[in-house]
Amino acid sequence: MFYILRELMGEEMAQTVQVQTQRMGKRESLIHSKSGFALLIAALIMITLISVGIAVSIGQVQIPLAESYRILLYKLTGFQWGTTPIEAGSFTDIIWQIRFPRVLMAMFIGAGLALCGAVMQAAVQNPLADPYILGISSGASLGATFAILIGFGAIGWLGQTGVAFWAFAGAMGASLLVLTLAGIRGKMTSVKLVLAGMVINALCSAFSNFIIYFANNAEGIKTVTFWTMGSLAASGWNKLPLVGIVVLVAILFFLLQSRVLNTMLLGDEAAVTLGINLSVYRRVYMLLTALVTGVMVASCGMIGFVGLIIPHIVRGLVGSDHRKVMPVSVLFGAIFLIWTDVIARSLISSVELPIGIITAMIGAPMFMYMLVKKGYGFGGN
């Protein structure tokens, strides 16, 4: 990527971006060396694999950890470990049909939210940005409220996916409105994006509350409330491919965009001197993150704080260089949401809490601690 950047804006300018981000990273991070970063990545991958095995073992029916790994190994590779036939086991359906797709969904959603959060914070140069800054959450909420309370989600071919469809449509519609509003009368800037997001967020929230106020449907209102808190309870093999493909493609794309993201941290004026039009990149990144977040929101509702808190934790470890921030954020986000989901479904016996409640209860104190300790950095500030 350095050589591509060098061809686009010259060797000296490309070297300037590299030196600046390396200085910021060294000043802010706990891990400086390449070997330390490689060990961190390896450790996070191992923790993710271990977390998946433990997560499928925990629930209303407790399954031995060794049996969980034995079933997963057989289902994924066909290799049968041990003498007891796998198919005859009583735990196979619980793990393969219910828990494993749910854990994979948590892994993809956590990775996607953390990735989008890191991109958003760099693109709008705002450490408080998260994947919902473009009004995605309020737009999705408006779409879901429309489908649940007015009933359009049960018509024709949308019968099985009505709420998800309208939530995605609302999220994308709100995002496009924000991008259009921010681009009126001049180039799009980070400040205009944040302000436009606040306006669209307030507008969509007002329409959602209007529908709820006049709806004579107590059960529907309860459903809307639960959906806006986020849940992975409806996860299954039928929903997993779309979310997995979208998140994986987004990860691959943004891993190749670390140089441009680093340039965004230097500001628009510095980018102009380097010959980079950040307005174009910012618009593309916003559209892509809106698409990814819209797919995730349509699948599991709104899960807050993951895209906000995880990038800050990661920057405290590896600095502001997005060559390190992006992969570590993806792995941290996956691990965080896997364990958050475990807590949500096992904290209270026979009751599953909305996962958004747990992420907020964990994320808010962590964010307050970082604010007090100032143990994070953003673009060298």
Secondary structure, DSSP 8 states (H G I E B T S, - for coil): -HHHHHHHH-HHHHHHHHHHHHHHHHHH-S--SHHHHHHHHHHHHHHHHHHHHHHTT-SSS---HHHHHHHHHHHHH----SSS-STT-TTHHIIIIIIHHHHHHHHHHHHHHHHHHHHHHHHTT-TT--TTTTSHHHHHHHHHHIIIII-GGGSGGGTTTHHHHHHHHHHHHHHHHHHHHHTSSS---HHHHHHHHHHHHHHHHHHHHHHHHH---HHHHHHHHHHHH---TT--TTTHHHHHHHHHHHHHHHHTTHHHHHHHHH-HHHHHHTT--HHHHHHHHHHHHHHHHHHHHHHH----SHHHHHHHHHHHHH-S-HHHHHHHHHHHHHHHHHHHHHHHHHSBTTB---HHHHHHHHHHHHHHHHHHHT---STT-
